[in-house]
Amino acid sequence: MFSLFIIFLLLTTFVFAEDYLTLEDLKPSLTNSPLYKIYQAQCNSSLQEYYLAYSSLKPQLSLQISYNQGETSVTLNNVTSTSESKSGNLSLNFSQILFTKGQAGINVKLAELNLEQAKNDFKNNVQNLYYQFLQNFYNLYLAQEQLKIYEESYKLAKRQEEVAEKQFKDGLINEISFMDYKQKAKLAEINYNSAKNNLELSYKSLENLLGKNLPRKPVKLDVKYEPVTYSYDELISRLYSNNLTIKNSSIDVEKAKINLEKSNIPSWNISVSGSFTSGNTTYALSFDTQNYALNASINPSWGTSQKSLYSSENIWNFRISFSTPILDGGSKNISKNQAQLSLESSQINYDKTKKDIELSFLKTYYNLLIAQESIKQKELVLEQKKANLEAQKIRYNLGLITDLDLKNYEIDYMQANYDLESSILNFNLQKVQLFILLGDLEVN
């Protein structure tokens, strides 16, 4: 019997839990939302670009095989002789960049910084996506609670209209007073229908963000807050070191420095190469200062012909060359000037970004403090409305007021509670914005 009771209790709890939409149930859906997938694809694209740039620093090996066949005719003293030739060649080439001071190494450094920026952008975008999710969910909850208030107000207004109609027929009130009650009832109906539409729009907004349909279940939310205990001075140092926008702006400065370094790479190039041929096989080795790459190759060949000449001598070759542009139209200096201007611009933008973020942080922090004071004021109003409601219940039990009068006080209490919850949720959103600026928000 006890086990049956436990099973019944678990089933009841499960059904009860399924009757509500909660933050915990919907939060995992963020990773399947359209915006999340877009942000993830952008980050993965930068990751692939980094892999592509880094692949140039890895050993490269290629193979080429060729085969030739043909005939050669020679006429001498009216006598034509034809020779047939068949030859093949195999080329195995190896390349490895030894130093990262050249173009390839600089491209890898830029790709690393681009990837770091992409990761920061992804984290920042996901944090803002979570903020939007909270905002939409809070709006849905508030729309639900507002609908309850407007529904009770509409019911009260209709009952008051019915009472006023009876009083008008009995001659207790005049037509103007009666029309006033009818107007209030119509206004309450409009507000009620508007609240229903607002609730549906809130559902749709959350569905659009998550990219999925939601059941029209009631929303359950534990509305609470933790007061701010940290000071502005405690947070400002964390802002400069952790803010993702400031980090990306500083990375822009680093990229500009690397591009300036790239523009200062010498235009001249020194190339050293050598080869050795033994029989039908050639071995070659080369190195240049353009990419600081070492290249090695082996080229065996073979062939048959009616007239063949074979040599058993070993042949070697060594070459060193130096090349430099003499006239380039000033492109080298233009590139340097552009890189220098880009560096100066990025440094100015970095300083401006720090000031902009600090101003945004200051506004958010002060708004948070104002929101906290608003909560305290709303708590006092709620206590006052609650005390007033309790007093009116006593008066109602004594027959001093009607049930319609009591319902009016109950609606006032509901409105005060709604205002308090709205202030708390606004405070929580301000706190999330503050944590986003600090780069401390963890979205799990």
N, C-alpha and C positions, 0 to 999 in steps of 0.2 A: 504493500500500500504506500509506503514511504517512497519507494523508487518510482511509482507511478506519479506521485505528487511532484517529485524532482523533474521528471520528464515533462510534465505539464507546465511547470514553472519555466523550464528552459525554452519550450516552444512558445510560451506566452512572451518571454523576453525577446526571443528572436523576431516574432511578429511585430512586437512593439518597436523594436529597433528599425525594422524595415519600413515603418510607417513614416519616417522622417528623412529629410535630406540634411546631412551634416557636413561640416568642413572636412572631417577626417575621411568620409566616404568619397568626396569629390576631388580631394587634393591629388590622389594618384592619377586622375584623368588629365592633369596638366601636361604630363609627358607625352600624351597622345594628341594634344591640341595642335591645330594648324600652325600657330605662331611658334610653338616650341620646336616643331619639326623644321620650320624655316630657319630658326636660329641655329639648330643643330647642323643643318645642311651647310650653312655659311661657315661654321667653325670647321666642319669636316673638309670643306673645299680648301681652306687655308692650310689644313694639315696635309692634304695631298700636294699642294704647291710646295710645302716645305720638303716633303719626301722627294719630290721631283728635283728640287734644287740640290738636296743632299746627295742624290744619286750620282751627280757629276763628280763627287769626291771619291766614289768607290771605284775599284778596278773595273776597267772596261775590256772586254775580250770579244773579238769578232772573227768570223771565218768566211772566206770567199773562195769559191772553186770555179774555175773556168776551163772550157774545152774548145779547141779550135781545130778545124779540118778544112783543107783546101788543096787546090792544084795550081802549079805554076808551069807555064809553057814558055820555052825559050827557043827561038828560031835562029840558027847559025848555018850559013852556007846552004840555004834552002832545006836545012834539016831541022825539024822541030822535035824537041825533046820535052817530055812532060814529066814533072816530078810531083808526087803526092806527099803532103805533109799532114801530120797529126800531132797535136801538142796539147798538153794540159798544165794547169798551174793551180797551186793551192797556196793561199795566203792566210796566215794566222797572225792577227794583230792584237797587241796588248797595250793598254794605256792606263797610266795612274798619275793623278795630280799629287805631287809631293809636298807642296806648300800651299797655304790658303791665302797668300798675299795677292793672288791674281784675281781676275774677273769672277771665276767660279767660286772662290772662297768668299768674296764680298757678297755675291748673290745668295750664298748660304746664310751669311750673317743677316742680310735683309729678310730672308724667308723666316729665320728664327724669330726676329722681332715682329714680323707680320703675324706669325702664329701666336705669339704672346698677346698681341693686341686682339686677335680673334677670340682667344680664350677669355680675355677680360670682357670683350663685347658680349660674348655668350653668357657669361656669369651675370653681367649687368642687365642684359635683356631678360634672362630668366627671373631675376629679382623683380624687375618691373612687371613681368607677366604675373608673378605671384601677387604683387600689389593690386593689379587689375582684377585678379581672381577674388581677392579679399573684398575689394571695393564692390564688385558685382554681387558677391554673396551677401555682404552686409546690406546692400540696397534691396536685395530680394527679401531678406529678413525684415527690414524696416517697412517695405511695401506690404508685407503680410500683416505686420502689427498695425500699420496704419489702416488697413482694410477692416480690421476688427473694430477699431474705434469708429470709423465712418459707418460701419454696419450698425453698431449700437446707436450711433447718433441718428441714423436714418429711421431705425425702429422707434426711437423716442419721439422724433419729429412727427412720424405718422400717427402715433398714439396721441400726441398733443393736438394734432389736427383733428382727430376723431372727437376728442373731448371738446375742442373749440367749436366744432360743427354742432355738437349737441347743445352746447351753451348758447350758440347763436340761434338755434331753433327755439330754445326756451326763452330767448330774449335777455339772457344774462350778459351778453357782450354784443357790441355792434358789428356791422359788416366790415369795417376797417380793421378791427382787431382780428376777426376771423380770416380775412384775406392775408393778414400778416403771418398767421400760423400756416396758411397754405403755401405762402412764399417760402417760409423756412423749411417746410417739408420738401418742396421742390428743390431747393438748394441742397438739402441733405441728400436727396436722391441723386443729384448731379455729382456731388462729391463722392458718393458711394460707388456710382458707375465708373467715375474717373479712377478711383482707387483700385477697382477690379482690373481696369485696363492697364494701370501702372504695374500691378502685380504680374500680369501676363507679359508685359514688356520686360520686366526684370528677369523673368524666366528665360525669355528669348535672348536677352543680352548675355546671360550666363551660358546658355546653350551655344551661342555664336562664338564665345571665347573658348569653350572647351571642345567645340566641334562634335557635339553629341546631343541627342535628345534627352531631356530629363522628364521623369514622371512628375505629375503635378501633386507632389506630396508636400505636406507642411514642412517648414524649415525649422530646425532645432538648433539653437545657438546659446552657449553659455556666455552671457554678456558680463564681462568683468574687466578690470584693468589693474595694472601695477603702477603706482605713482612714480614720477621721475625723481631719481635720487642723485643723479650725476650732474656736475656743473659744466658750464661752457668750456672752461679752461681744461677740464679733464678730457674733453672730446676733441678739441681742435687739433691736437698733435696727432691723434689717430686719423683725423680727416686727411691730413697731408700725406700720411704714409700709406693709407689703405684705400682711399677713394680711387675707383677704377678709371674714372674719366681723367683724373690727374695722372694716373699711371700711364694711360695711353698717350697723353699729351707729352709726357717725358720720353716715351718711346719714340714719338715723332722726332724729338730732338736728336735722339741717338741715331735714327735712320738718316736724318739730314747730315749728321757728322760722317756717317759711313759713305753717303753719296758724295760728300766733299772729298773724302779719302779716295773714292773711286775716280773722281775727276782728276786727281793728282797723280794717278798711275802714269808712269812715263810712256810716251808714245813709241819710243824706240824698243826694239826687240833684238835679243841675241839668241841665235839658234845654233846648236852644236849637233852634228849628225855624223854617223859613220856606218859603213856596211862592209861585209866580208862575204865573198862568193867562193864556194868550194864545189866544183863540179856543177851540178844543176840546182844547188840550194844556195839562197842568199839570206844572210842574217843582217838585220839593220837595227840601229839604235839611235834615238834622237832625243833632244831636250831643248825647250825654249822657255824664255822668260815672260811670255805673254800670259800663259796659264800655269807656268811652272809644272808642266806635265812631262812625264817620261814615257816615251813610245818605243815599243820593241815589236819586231815582226820577223817571221820566218816564212820564206817563199820557196818551197821546192817546186820544180817543174820537170816535166818529162815529155818526150816526143820521139816519133819515128818518121823517117823519110827515106826516099830512094837515094838522096844525096845528103848525107849527114856529116857534120864536122863536129867532133867532140874535142873539148879541151880539158886537160887534167890540171891546168894551172890554177893556183889560188889567186883571186883578185880582191884587193881591199881598197877602201875609199874612205877618206875623212874630209869633213867640210865644216867650216865655221863661218857664220854670216851675221852681219849687223845691218839692221834696217831702221830708218827713221824718216818721218815725213818732213819735207822741206817747206812746202806750201800747203796749208790746210784751210786757207780762207779765214783763219782766226777762230775756227770751231773749238779748239782746245781751250783758249782763253774764255770764250763764251760759256762753255760748259762749266769752267771753274767759277765764273761770276754767278751763273745760275745756281750752282750748288751753294755758294756762299750766301746768296740772297735767301735761298730756301732755309738755310740754317738760322739766319737772323730772324726770319719770319716765324719759324717754329719755336724759337726761344721767346719771342714776343707773345706768341699764342699760348705758350706754356704759362707764362706769368699771368696773362689775362684769364686763362682757364682756372688757375688757382684762386684768383680773386672772385671770379664768377661762382665757383663752387663754395667758397667761403661765405659769400653773400646768400646763396641758396640755403646753405646750412644754417646760417644765422636766422633767416626767416622761418625755416622749418622748426628750429629749436624754440624760438619765441612763440610760434603758433602752437607748439606742443604745450608750453607752459600756460598759454591762454586757454587751451582746450582743457587742461587739468583744472584750472580755476572755474571754468564753466561747469565741469562735472560737480564740483563742490556746491556751486550755486543751485544746480538742478537737484542735487540731493536734498538740500534744504527745502526747496519747493515741494519735492515729493513728500518729505516728512510733514510739511504743512498740509498738503492735500490729504494725506492719510489721516492725520489727526482730525481734520475737518470732516472727512467721510465718517470716521468713527462717531463723532459728535452728532452728525446727521442721522446715523442709524439709531442712536438713542432717541432722538426727536421723532423719528419715524415710528419706533416702537411705542412712543407715548401718544401717537396720533396727531402730532403737531404739523407734520408734512405728509405729502402724498408719495406714492411709489414713484410717480414721475419726477418729483423733486429729488428723491433719493437717487434715481437713475442718472440724473444730471450730474450729481456729485461723483457718482461712480465713473462717469465718462471723463470728468475733470481729472480724477485720479489716474485713469488709464492714459490720458494725454500727458500728464506729468511723468509717468513712468516711461512712456515712449520718448519724450524729450530727453530724459536721463540716458536711456539706452543709446539714442542717437548721438549724444555727446560723448559717451564712452567709446562707441565705434569710431567716431571721428578722431578721438584721441589715439586709438590704436592704429589707425591708418597713418596719422602723423608720425607715430613712433616707427612704423615700418619704413616710411620715407626717410626718417633720420638714419636708420640702420643701413638703408641702401646707400645713402651718401657716405656713410662710414665704411662701407664695404664689409659690414659684419653680418649681414642677413644670410642665414643658411637656409636654403630651400631643399628639404629632404623629401 
